[in-house]
Amino acid sequence: MTLKDLKAIMMEDQKQQSLIQQPQTIQQNKIVEYSRLCQNRPFWIWDSQYHEAEYKRLDGNCCFTHITPAQEPMKYGKRHKFYDYQQQILSTLEQYKRLYLLKAGGIGASELLLRYMAYLCLSQPDKFKDSQMVIITGPRIDLSISLVRRLKALFYPDVVFEDKETVCQLLTTRIEAFPSNSLQAARGLPNVSFYSSR
């Protein structure tokens, strides 16, 4: 092998690396763009008439929910706007920073909190810079994977995440789900900014 051959191999390797990094850069740029659009925007506009007016005025970029590709939550093939009790959940969480929610299944609380975590990461990137958000689930890893998939789906098809199945990286904030039987992995996290247990 000559020096010329070695240079050709190195050039080809660099070319391959740039091709691999290019989609990741495009994906990161999309997340940065969502973050820019979320600045000074609410999670959701609770007054329906004002919401409709803002939606038209801002060409659909009125709130976090309409900025993301997922739009409103969907259940059983039907789109749902957020409900009054969900507004109460978020306002209680914002006011007291802690919330214990004894609830019936299927009311959309998991979806609401996943979306709210993503909103916090994108709307306040400086506040949540280099922090971790933790989701503790039951003992089955399947539920942890399912929740993170739902979180990642908020940005699909614009962004396809390359993270582990239980991790979603939004800007510099790492959102990770842990099954309850492996909490020792979550104990050593240095900068937890949000904690959710399901």
Long-range contacts (C-beta under 8 A, 24 or more apart in sequence): 24-162, 27-159, 27-160, 27-161, 27-162, 30-155, 30-158, 30-159, 31-122, 31-155, 31-159, 31-170, 31-171, 32-171, 34-67, 34-68, 34-122, 34-155, 35-121, 35-122, 35-123, 35-125, 35-171, 37-61, 37-67, 38-64, 38-67, 38-119, 38-122, 38-123, 39-123, 41-67, 41-123, 43-90, 43-115, 43-116, 43-119, 43-123, 44-82, 44-87, 46-82, 46-84, 46-87, 48-81, 64-115, 64-118, 64-119, 64-122, 64-123, 65-115, 68-118, 68-154, 68-155, 69-154, 69-155, 69-156, 69-157, 69-158, 70-153, 70-154, 70-155, 70-156, 73-108, 73-111, 73-112, 73-115, 75-108, 80-108, 82-112, 83-108, 86-112, 90-116, 110-147, 110-150, 110-198, 111-150, 113-196, 114-147, 114-150, 114-151, 114-154, 115-154, 117-151, 117-175, 117-194, 117-196, 118-151, 118-154, 118-170, 118-175, 120-173, 120-193, 120-194, 121-170, 121-171, 121-173, 121-175, 122-170, 122-171, 125-171, 125-172, 125-173, 127-193, 128-172, 128-173, 128-193, 128-194, 129-171, 129-172, 129-173, 130-172, 130-173, 130-191, 131-172, 131-173, 131-174, 131-191, 131-192, 131-193, 131-194, 132-173, 132-174, 132-175, 132-176, 132-189, 132-190, 132-191, 132-192, 132-193, 133-173, 133-174, 133-175, 133-176, 133-192, 133-193, 133-194, 133-195, 133-196, 134-176, 134-177, 134-178, 134-186, 134-189, 134-192, 134-194, 134-195, 134-196, 135-175, 135-176, 135-177, 135-178, 135-196, 135-197, 135-198, 136-177, 136-178, 136-179, 136-180, 136-183, 136-186, 136-195, 136-196, 136-197, 136-198, 137-177, 137-178, 137-179, 137-180, 137-197, 137-198, 138-179, 138-180, 138-198, 139-179, 139-180, 139-181, 140-179, 141-166, 141-179, 143-177, 143-179, 143-198, 144-177, 144-178, 144-179, 145-177, 147-177, 147-198, 148-175, 148-176, 148-177, 151-175
